[in-house]
């Protein structure tokens, strides 16, 4: 009985030692588990913070994207408006250019016609001038002949008058 009691006591001591060992292991594991829980808690908080920042960044990006799209659309619309205005101005200027070109052609034709008419008129006037000059020269020559003849006649008449006067004086 003593042997058995001693043996059982030995087993109880071994069991208590084993229980003590398991208790220490449990405390060590519990402490490690506590550290793991705290680390996990910090990681979850960090993850929540990161998610919040990611969400904010995503929202900021969407706002930026929307603003950029609106700015791009506005710039595109402005460019289209400017293109339309320039296009219509180009058409107007092109039409004006065509009109001016047509006017230039008309004026060149008119100028050529007037030049031709001027040349004809100049030729006609030159011919008339030459004819008048010829007539004048002929008339001047005739008048000079007439003047010469009249001078001769005048000399003869003076001479005759002188003779008549001489005869009258002698008769008196």
C-alpha positions in Angstrom: 0.0 0.0 0.0 2.9 2.3 0.9 4.6 1.4 -2.3 1.4 2.1 -4.2 0.8 5.3 -2.3 4.4 6.3 -3.0 4.0 5.4 -6.7 0.7 7.3 -6.9 2.3 10.3 -5.2 5.2 10.1 -7.7 2.6 10.1 -10.5 0.7 13.0 -8.9 4.0 15.0 -8.6 4.9 14.1 -12.2 1.4 15.1 -13.3 1.6 18.4 -11.3 5.1 19.1 -12.8 3.6 18.3 -16.2 0.6 20.5 -15.4 2.9 23.2 -14.2 4.9 22.9 -17.4 1.7 23.0 -19.5 0.5 26.0 -17.5 3.8 27.8 -18.2 3.5 26.9 -21.9 -0.1 28.0 -21.8 0.9 31.4 -20.2 3.7 31.8 -22.7 1.3 30.9 -25.6 -1.3 33.2 -24.1 1.3 36.1 -23.9 2.4 35.3 -27.5 -1.3 35.2 -28.5 -1.8 38.6 -26.8 1.1 40.0 -28.8 -0.3 38.5 -32.0 -3.8 40.0 -31.1 -2.2 43.4 -30.5 -0.2 43.2 -33.7 -3.3 42.1 -35.6 -5.3 45.0 -34.0 -2.6 47.4 -35.1 -2.6 45.9 -38.6 -6.4 46.1 -38.8 -6.3 49.8 -37.7 -3.5 50.4 -40.2 -5.5 48.6 -42.9 -8.6 50.7 -42.1 -6.5 53.8 -42.3 -5.0 52.7 -45.6 -8.5 51.8 -46.9 -9.8 55.3 -45.9 -6.8 57.0 -47.6 -7.3 54.8 -50.6 -11.0 55.7 -50.7 -10.2 59.4 -50.4 -7.5 59.1 -53.1 -9.9 57.2 -55.3 -12.6 59.9 -54.8 -10.0 62.7 -55.4 -8.9 60.9 -58.6 -12.6 60.6 -59.7 -13.2 64.3 -59.0 -9.9 65.2 -60.9 -10.9 62.9 -63.7 -14.3 64.4 -64.0 -12.9 68.0 -63.9 -10.2 67.1 -66.5 -12.9 65.5 -68.7 -15.1 68.7 -68.3 -12.1 70.9 -69.1 -11.2 68.8 -72.1 -14.8 68.9 -73.3 -15.0 72.7 -72.8 -11.7 73.1 -74.6 -12.9 70.8 -77.4 -16.1 72.8 -77.7 -14.2 76.1 -77.7 -11.9 74.7 -80.4 -14.8 73.6 -82.5 -16.4 77.0 -82.1 -13.2 78.8 -83.1 -12.8 76.4 -86.0 -16.4 77.1 -87.1 -15.8 80.9 -86.9 -12.5 80.6 -88.8 -14.1 78.4 -91.4 -17.0 80.8 -92.0 -14.5 83.8 -92.0 -12.4 81.8 -94.5 -15.5 81.3 -96.8 -16.3 85.0 -96.6 -12.8 86.0 -97.4 -12.6 83.4 -100.2 -15.9 84.8 -101.7 -14.5 88.4 -101.3 -11.3 87.2 -103.0 -13.3 85.8 -105.9 -15.3 89.0 -106.2 -12.1 91.1 -106.2 -10.6 88.8 -108.8 -13.7 89.2 -110.9 -13.6 93.0 -110.5 -9.9 93.0 -111.4 -10.6 91.0 -114.6 -13.5 93.4 -115.4 -11.3 96.4 -114.8 -8.5 94.9 -116.8 -10.9 94.3 -119.7 -12.3 97.9 -119.3 -8.7 99.2 -119.1 -7.7 97.4 -122.3 -10.9 98.6 -124.0 -10.2 102.2 -122.9 -6.5 101.9 -123.9 -7.6 100.7 -127.4 -10.2 103.5 -127.6 -7.6 106.0 -126.4 -5.1 104.8 -129.1 -7.8 105.1 -131.8 -8.8 108.6 -130.6 -5.1 109.6 -130.5 -4.6 108.3 -134.0 -7.7 110.1 -135.2 -6.6 113.3 -133.5 -3.1 112.9 -134.9 -4.5 112.5 -138.4 -6.8 115.5 -137.9 -3.9 117.5 -136.5 -1.7 116.6 -139.4 -4.6 117.4 -141.9 -5.2 120.7 -140.1 -1.5 121.5 -140.0 -1.3 120.7 -143.7 -4.4 122.9 -144.4 -3.0 125.7 -142.2 0.4 125.5 -144.0 -1.4 125.5 -147.4 -3.6 128.4 -146.2 -0.6 130.3 -144.9 1.2 129.7 -148.2 -1.9 131.0 -150.0 -2.2 134.0 -147.7 1.5 134.7 -148.1 1.0 134.6 -151.9 -2.0 136.8 -151.6 -0.1 139.2 -149.3 2.8 139.3 -151.8 0.4 139.9 -154.6 -1.4 142.6 -152.6 1.9 144.2 -151.8 2.9 144.2 -155.4 -0.6 145.6 -156.3 -0.2 148.2 -153.5 3.2 149.2 -154.9 1.7 149.4 -158.3 -1.2 151.4 -157.0 1.1 153.7 -155.1 3.2 154.1 -158.2 0.1 154.9 -160.2 -1.2 157.2 -157.5 2.2 158.9 -157.5 2.1 159.3 -161.2 -1.5 160.6 -161.1 -0.5 163.0 -158.3 2.6 164.1 -160.4 0.4 164.6 -163.4 -2.1 166.6 -161.3 0.7 168.8 -160.0 2.1 169.3 -163.4 -1.4 170.1 -164.8 -1.9 172.6 -162.1 
